[in-house]
Amino acid sequence: MIGVDDSVDHDRYAHALEQLVDAVVAGDKPAEPPQPEPAVDLMTALEQSVEEARAARHPTKHPSKADRKGT
């Protein structure tokens, strides 16, 4: 049976919690937690991806919405 080497994996939450506990025990001010990345609008990203794919396949066949309105 092949074992799993979990020494390369680390738990960021557990590590951050250990640092917080160590700082509190030592009487230091704990570090600020990292800020989460902003959310991505999936529908907008999908629409943009579809438009780019269409343009790559048929550059003159499917003009963008802005091109259709402008001419």
C-alpha positions in Angstrom: 0.0 0.0 0.0 1.3 3.5 -0.9 1.2 6.0 1.9 0.3 9.7 1.5 3.1 12.2 2.3 1.3 15.1 3.9 4.5 16.8 5.0 4.4 19.0 1.9 0.8 20.1 2.5 0.1 22.7 5.1 -3.0 24.1 6.7 -2.8 27.9 6.3 -5.6 28.4 8.9 -3.9 26.2 11.5 -0.6 28.0 10.8 -2.3 31.4 11.2 -4.0 30.3 14.4 -0.7 29.1 15.8 0.9 32.4 15.1 -2.0 34.3 16.7 -1.8 32.2 19.8 1.9 32.6 20.0 1.6 36.4 19.7 -1.1 36.6 22.4 0.9 34.4 24.8 4.0 36.6 24.2 1.9 39.7 24.8 2.5 41.0 21.3 -0.2 42.6 19.0 -1.3 40.0 16.5 -0.7 40.6 12.8 -3.6 41.7 10.6 -5.3 38.9 8.8 -4.9 38.8 5.0 -7.7 40.4 3.0 -9.7 38.1 0.7 -9.5 38.6 -3.1 -12.5 40.4 -4.6 -15.2 38.2 -6.1 -15.3 37.7 -9.8 -18.5 38.3 -11.8 -18.8 34.9 -13.5 -21.5 35.9 -16.0 -19.4 38.8 -17.3 -16.3 36.6 -17.5 -18.3 34.0 -19.4 -19.7 36.5 -21.9 -16.3 38.0 -22.5 -14.8 34.5 -23.0 -17.5 33.6 -25.5 -17.0 36.9 -27.4 -13.3 36.4 -27.6 -13.7 32.8 -28.8 -16.1 33.9 -31.5 -13.8 36.7 -32.6 -10.8 34.3 -32.8 -12.8 31.7 -34.9 -14.5 34.1 -37.2 -13.0 37.6 -37.0 -15.4 39.2 -39.7 -18.4 37.0 -39.2 -19.3 38.0 -35.6 -18.6 41.7 -34.9 -18.8 42.7 -31.3 -22.0 44.4 -30.0 -20.3 47.8 -30.0 -19.2 47.3 -33.6 -22.8 46.4 -34.7 -24.3 49.5 -33.0 -21.6 51.9 -34.4 -22.0 51.0 -38.1 
